[in-house]
Amino acid sequence: MEEIEKGLNSKVAALIPAYNPSNGLIDLVRGISKSSFEVVVVVDDGSGRECDSTFAEIEKIEKVVLLRHAVNLGKGAALKTGLNQCCFGGYAGVVTMDADGQHLLEDSLKVAEALKTHSESLIMGVREFDKNVPLRSKVGNSITKYLFRLLTGQKLADTQSGLRGIPMSLIRSLLRIDSNRYEFELDMLLACKHMGRNIVQQPITTLYADQNRSSHFNPLIDSMRIYFVLFRFALAAISSALIDNAVFILVYSLSPGIFLAQVSARAISMGFNYLAVKKVAFYSDLKHRKTFPKYLSLVVVSGLVSYLLIKVLNSLLGISVVPAKLIAESVVFLANFAIQRDFIFTRDG
């Protein structure tokens, strides 16, 4: 029995989402099928009729499983369709790669080997963004990389690489993610962060055939989708801050007492903030009994710190209460965010 399980756990599937691919995909799939990958799952994401002959050839290749969407649903949806298929093969995990020839077979095999070694980690094939990389790809990845680091505390060299090794134990959680287009790949990284999953970075060759003109990535629309995934972190916090400050100003205007206004503001904004940061911002599936006591403790401590700062600014520096409140909340904002991100809504590794 142990030998059977060992054999199953050494198997890795390859997954390629494809939308209106060139005939080059045939040679790509043929090469992968001759390698050590157990199966090659190709998902036709609603490609045009002109691609029928390409997929017909691909379907004839040994070890290929071809899945098809009747209409274009997006790269994320295609990945989820393929991942769902792979759940039933007894694989150690799945290596995803793009259909446009940007990934070398040898790099895909390196990611597969890393996946076997780090069986519970997400493996990221990371590229080096040198002078030969198309400007739109270099700029887009740089912006996303630094925003991702700011908002999650994780330093990744490449957040947009499509070459990834996904352990089987992670796939069912990824299938529950709502996003269906390019932002799904970023949501995958965020899910790893808040599930306490390690991300292993595997260096790969940087290839951009024909300056990446075959890519279906829309620099404007798809970038906005990706950045919204990141900015929802900040939006939840900003919305909560607006509620908190509005209640504080209202209560203080009716009864000029800093303590009462502070407690009222915290109490009313707390419910909204907790649900917003847990479900929308931090994408956490931890039980409330695990997260809420720690969150409540943070609310009490940060509220007390903010109260003391308001008193100091008002009494010692002569700053009026409302501006003092805004300054104090700005000071505790980053600390609150980091503590929630790393200690409250993230699983222990």
C-alpha positions in Angstrom: 0.0 0.0 0.0 2.8 2.4 0.9 4.5 1.7 -2.5 1.2 2.5 -4.3 0.8 5.8 -2.5 4.5 6.7 -3.2 3.9 6.0 -6.9 0.8 8.2 -6.9 2.5 11.0 -5.1 5.3 11.2 -7.6 2.9 11.8 -10.5 2.5 15.4 -11.8 0.0 16.7 -14.4 0.6 19.5 -16.8 -2.2 22.0 -17.4 -2.4 24.5 -20.3 -5.3 27.0 -20.7 -5.6 28.1 -24.3 -7.6 30.7 -26.1 -7.2 31.1 -29.9 -3.8 29.5 -29.8 -1.4 29.3 -32.8 -0.4 26.0 -34.3 2.7 26.2 -32.2 0.7 24.8 -29.3 0.7 21.4 -31.1 4.4 21.1 -30.9 4.4 22.4 -27.3 1.9 19.8 -26.2 3.7 17.0 -28.1 6.9 17.8 -26.4 5.3 17.8 -22.9 3.6 14.5 -23.6 7.0 12.9 -24.3 8.3 14.1 -21.0 7.8 12.7 -17.5 4.5 14.5 -17.0 1.8 11.9 -16.3 -0.9 13.7 -18.3 -1.3 16.9 -20.3 -4.6 18.7 -19.7 -5.4 21.3 -22.3 -8.4 23.6 -21.8 -9.9 25.2 -24.9 -11.4 28.4 -23.4 -14.0 29.1 -26.1 -11.6 29.5 -29.0 -12.9 30.4 -32.5 -13.8 27.8 -35.1 -10.5 28.6 -36.9 -8.7 26.8 -34.1 -10.7 23.5 -34.4 -8.0 21.8 -36.5 -5.4 22.8 -33.9 -7.3 21.2 -31.1 -8.2 18.2 -33.2 -4.5 17.5 -33.7 -3.8 18.1 -30.0 -6.5 15.6 -29.0 -4.7 12.9 -30.9 -1.5 13.3 -29.0 -0.7 10.6 -26.4 -1.5 11.5 -22.7 -3.6 14.5 -23.7 -7.0 15.3 -22.1 -8.8 18.0 -24.0 -11.5 20.0 -22.1 -13.6 22.7 -23.8 -15.6 25.8 -22.9 -18.4 26.6 -25.2 -17.6 30.3 -24.8 -14.6 32.3 -23.5 -14.8 32.4 -19.7 -11.3 33.7 -18.9 -8.0 32.3 -18.0 -8.9 31.8 -14.3 -12.0 29.8 -15.3 -10.0 27.6 -17.7 -7.4 27.0 -15.0 -10.1 26.0 -12.5 -11.7 23.6 -15.1 -8.3 21.9 -15.6 -7.5 21.8 -11.9 -10.9 20.3 -11.1 -10.2 17.5 -13.7 -6.8 16.8 -12.1 -8.4 16.3 -8.7 -9.3 12.8 -9.6 -6.0 11.4 -11.0 -4.0 10.8 -7.8 -1.4 13.4 -8.7 1.1 15.1 -6.4 0.1 18.3 -8.0 -0.3 20.2 -11.2 2.1 22.4 -13.2 0.4 25.2 -15.1 2.0 26.8 -18.1 0.9 29.3 -20.8 -0.1 28.3 -24.3 2.1 30.9 -26.1 5.4 29.2 -25.8 6.9 31.4 -23.1 7.9 28.5 -20.9 10.7 26.0 -21.8 10.0 22.3 -21.1 13.1 22.1 -19.0 11.8 24.9 -16.8 8.4 23.1 -16.4 10.2 20.0 -15.4 12.2 21.9 -12.8 9.0 23.3 -11.3 7.5 19.7 -11.3 10.6 18.5 -9.4 10.4 21.4 -6.9 6.7 20.5 -6.4 7.6 17.0 -5.4 10.3 18.3 -3.0 8.0 21.0 -1.5 4.8 19.0 -1.5 2.7 21.6 0.4 4.1 24.8 -1.2 3.1 26.7 -4.3 6.0 26.7 -6.7 6.4 30.0 -8.7 8.5 30.0 -11.9 10.0 33.4 -11.6 11.5 35.3 -14.5 14.3 37.9 -14.6 13.0 41.2 -16.0 16.0 42.5 -17.9 16.3 45.0 -20.8 14.9 42.4 -23.3 11.5 42.2 -21.7 8.7 44.1 -23.4 8.0 47.4 -21.7 4.4 46.7 -20.9 5.3 43.4 -19.2 8.2 44.9 -17.2 6.1 47.9 -16.0 3.0 45.8 -15.2 5.0 43.2 -13.2 7.0 45.9 -11.3 3.9 47.7 -10.2 2.1 44.6 -9.1 5.2 43.2 -7.4 5.7 46.2 -5.2 2.0 46.6 -4.4 1.8 42.9 -3.5 4.8 43.3 -1.2 3.3 46.4 0.5 -0.1 44.9 1.1 0.9 41.3 2.0 4.4 41.6 3.4 5.7 39.0 0.9 8.6 39.6 -1.5 8.1 37.9 -4.8 10.3 38.5 -7.8 7.5 37.7 -10.3 3.8 37.8 -9.4 2.4 37.3 -12.9 4.2 34.2 -14.1 1.9 31.5 -15.5 4.4 28.7 -14.8 3.4 27.4 -11.4 3.4 24.1 -9.5 0.2 23.7 -7.4 0.1 21.0 -4.8 -3.0 18.8 -4.8 -3.8 19.8 -1.2 -4.2 23.4 -2.3 -6.4 22.9 -5.4 -9.8 22.5 -3.7 -9.3 25.9 -1.9 -8.4 27.5 -5.2 -11.5 26.1 -6.9 -13.6 28.2 -4.4 -12.1 31.5 -5.5 -14.6 33.6 -7.4 -12.3 35.4 -9.9 -12.3 33.9 -13.4 -9.9 35.9 -15.4 -6.2 37.0 -15.1 -6.8 38.2 -11.5 -7.3 34.5 -10.5 -3.5 34.0 -10.6 -3.0 36.9 -8.1 -5.8 35.7 -6.0 -4.0 32.3 -5.9 -1.0 34.1 -4.3 -3.2 35.9 -1.8 -4.9 32.7 -0.8 -1.5 31.1 -0.1 -0.6 34.1 2.1 -3.6 33.8 4.2 -3.6 30.0 4.4 -0.1 30.1 5.7 1.2 28.3 2.5 4.9 28.8 1.6 5.7 30.1 -1.9 8.9 28.7 -3.4 10.5 30.7 -6.1 12.1 28.7 -8.9 14.2 30.7 -11.4 13.2 30.1 -15.1 14.3 31.4 -18.5 12.6 34.6 -19.6 11.1 34.2 -23.0 8.9 36.7 -24.9 8.2 35.5 -28.4 7.6 38.3 -30.9 7.5 40.8 -28.1 4.6 39.0 -26.5 2.2 40.1 -29.2 0.3 36.7 -29.1 -0.7 37.4 -25.5 -4.4 38.0 -24.9 -3.7 40.1 -21.8 -5.3 43.6 -22.1 -2.9 46.0 -20.4 -5.7 48.4 -19.3 -8.7 46.2 -18.5 -6.8 43.2 -17.1 -4.4 45.3 -15.1 -7.3 47.0 -13.5 -8.8 43.7 -12.5 -5.5 42.6 -11.0 -5.0 45.9 -9.1 -8.5 45.8 -7.8 -7.6 42.5 -6.1 -4.8 44.3 -4.3 -6.7 47.5 -3.6 -9.6 45.7 -2.0 -7.3 45.4 1.0 -7.0 49.2 1.2 -10.6 49.8 0.4 -11.9 47.8 3.3 -9.6 49.7 5.7 -10.5 53.1 4.2 -14.3 52.4 4.4 -14.0 51.3 8.0 -11.9 54.4 8.8 -14.6 56.7 7.2 -17.3 55.0 9.4 -15.1 55.3 12.5 -14.3 59.0 12.0 -17.9 59.9 11.0 -19.3 58.4 14.2 -16.5 60.0 16.3 -17.2 63.5 14.9 -21.0 63.0 15.3 -20.8 61.8 18.9 -18.2 64.4 19.9 -20.3 67.2 18.4 -23.3 66.1 20.5 -21.3 65.4 23.7 -17.8 66.8 23.8 -16.1 63.8 25.4 -13.2 62.2 23.7 -13.5 58.8 25.5 -17.2 58.4 24.7 -16.7 59.4 21.1 -13.8 57.0 20.7 -15.7 54.1 22.2 -18.8 54.8 20.2 -16.8 55.0 16.9 -14.9 51.8 17.6 -18.0 49.9 18.6 -20.0 50.8 15.5 -17.2 50.5 12.9 -15.9 47.2 14.4 -18.7 45.0 13.0 -18.3 46.3 9.5 -14.5 46.3 9.6 -14.3 42.7 10.9 -16.4 41.2 8.2 -14.8 43.4 5.5 -11.2 42.5 6.3 -11.9 38.9 7.0 -13.9 38.0 3.9 -13.2 40.7 1.3 -9.7 41.9 2.1 -7.9 39.0 3.7 -9.9 36.2 2.1 -9.8 34.2 5.3 -11.7 31.0 5.9 -10.6 30.7 9.5 -13.3 30.1 12.1 -14.7 33.2 13.9 -13.8 31.6 17.3 -10.1 31.7 16.2 -10.0 35.2 14.6 -12.6 37.3 16.5 -11.0 37.2 20.0 -7.7 38.3 18.6 -9.4 41.0 16.5 -11.4 42.3 19.5 -8.1 42.5 21.5 -6.6 44.5 18.7 -9.6 46.8 18.6 -9.3 47.5 22.3 -5.6 48.1 22.3 -5.5 50.2 19.1 -8.5 52.2 20.3 -6.7 52.9 23.6 -3.5 53.9 21.8 -5.5 56.2 19.5 -7.3 57.7 22.5 -4.0 58.5 24.3 -2.5 60.0 21.1 -5.6 62.2 20.7 -5.2 63.4 24.3 -1.5 64.1 23.9 -2.0 66.0 20.6 -4.9 68.0 22.0 -3.6 68.7 25.5 0.2 69.1 24.9 0.3 70.4 21.3 -3.0 72.3 21.2 -4.3 70.5 18.2 -8.1 70.5 18.1 -9.8 67.1 18.7 -11.0 66.2 15.3 -7.7 66.8 13.5 -6.0 65.0 16.4 -8.2 62.1 15.8 -7.3 61.9 12.1 -3.6 62.1 12.9 -3.9 59.4 15.6 -5.8 57.0 13.3 -3.2 57.5 10.6 -0.5 56.5 13.0 -2.2 53.3 14.1 -3.5 52.4 10.6 -0.3 50.7 9.4 0.2 48.8 12.6 -3.4 47.6 12.6 -3.1 46.5 9.0 0.1 44.6 9.5 -1.1 42.8 12.7 -4.4 41.7 11.0 -2.5 40.6 7.9 0.2 38.6 9.6 -1.3 37.4 13.0 -5.1 37.4 12.9 -6.4 36.4 9.5 -3.4 34.2 8.4 -3.1 30.5 9.2 0.0 29.4 11.1 2.5 28.0 8.6 
